[in-house]
Amino acid sequence: MPLGPAKIFFYFIIFAVVLGIDIFCAKSFEEAAEDKGYTDRKYFWLCLLLPPVGYLLVIALPDRGDE
């Protein structure tokens, strides 16, 4: 079944919306990791590329306090 231009455009819009939501969530979890005392950029990338695993990892991070 061939994909028409309208269907391809629809899939592109859905992909862009999902990617935007994922970037927003990854940025939010990166800020949460920074609040816990972890300043590495890797938490953003983990949450962006592996959302469920990255989210759980940031949630499970212990609080470093004011180190």
C-alpha positions in Angstrom: 0.0 0.0 0.0 1.8 3.2 -1.1 1.9 6.2 1.1 0.5 9.4 -0.3 1.9 12.9 0.4 -0.8 13.6 2.9 -0.1 10.5 4.9 3.6 11.2 4.9 3.0 14.8 6.1 0.7 13.5 8.8 3.4 11.1 10.0 6.0 13.8 10.0 3.8 16.1 12.1 3.1 13.3 14.6 6.9 12.5 14.8 7.7 16.2 15.3 5.1 16.5 18.2 6.4 13.4 19.9 10.0 14.5 19.5 9.1 17.9 21.0 7.4 16.3 24.0 10.4 14.0 24.5 12.8 16.9 24.4 10.7 18.8 26.9 10.6 15.8 29.3 14.3 15.1 28.9 15.1 18.8 29.7 12.8 18.6 32.8 14.5 15.4 34.1 17.9 17.0 33.4 16.9 19.9 35.7 15.7 17.4 38.3 19.1 15.7 38.2 20.8 19.1 38.6 18.6 19.9 41.6 19.9 16.6 43.1 23.5 17.7 42.5 24.3 15.9 39.3 25.4 18.4 36.6 26.4 16.0 33.8 24.7 16.5 30.4 24.4 12.7 30.1 21.1 12.7 32.0 19.5 14.7 29.3 20.8 12.3 26.6 19.7 9.3 28.6 16.2 10.7 29.0 16.0 11.7 25.4 17.3 8.5 23.8 16.0 5.9 26.3 13.0 7.6 27.9 11.7 5.0 30.4 15.2 4.0 31.5 16.5 7.5 31.7 13.4 8.7 33.7 13.8 5.9 36.2 17.5 6.5 36.5 17.0 10.2 37.4 14.2 9.3 39.8 16.5 6.8 41.6 19.5 9.2 41.9 20.3 9.9 45.5 20.4 13.5 46.6 23.9 14.9 46.9 22.9 17.8 49.0 25.0 21.0 48.7 28.3 19.4 47.6 
